[in-house]
Amino acid sequence: MNFLTAYYGVIKMRIVLDGRKVPKNYDGYYLQNKAYFTKRGLKSRAVLHELYHHLVESTELDIRLKKEEKEANYYALCFGKR
């Protein structure tokens, strides 16, 4: 994660393993420079998905939530294929 945040020129994202902060039926949740995960949700694809949310927030992009979710899924999927 540190490599990718440095590459994009944004501050580091903290990863927290705390399932209590993750909404029901979610594997991860991003809020204010922190990504929260359940134990089963701490997988590379979920981490990359939350990283995308971090990039959007850090660069102050204005994207509708539905579109941001779709793009976060696509980012994680494409990154995983490489």
Number of C-alpha atoms within 10 A of each C-alpha: 13 12 9 14 16 11 9 12 12 15 13 18 21 16 18 16 16 13 18 10 16 18 13 9 6 12 18 27 21 23 13 11 18 16 24 25 26 19 12 9 18 16 14 12 18 21 21 21 25 27 26 21 21 24 21 15 17 18 11 9 10 9 12 8 10 9 10 16 16 11 16 22 18 15 16 19 15 11 13 11 6 5
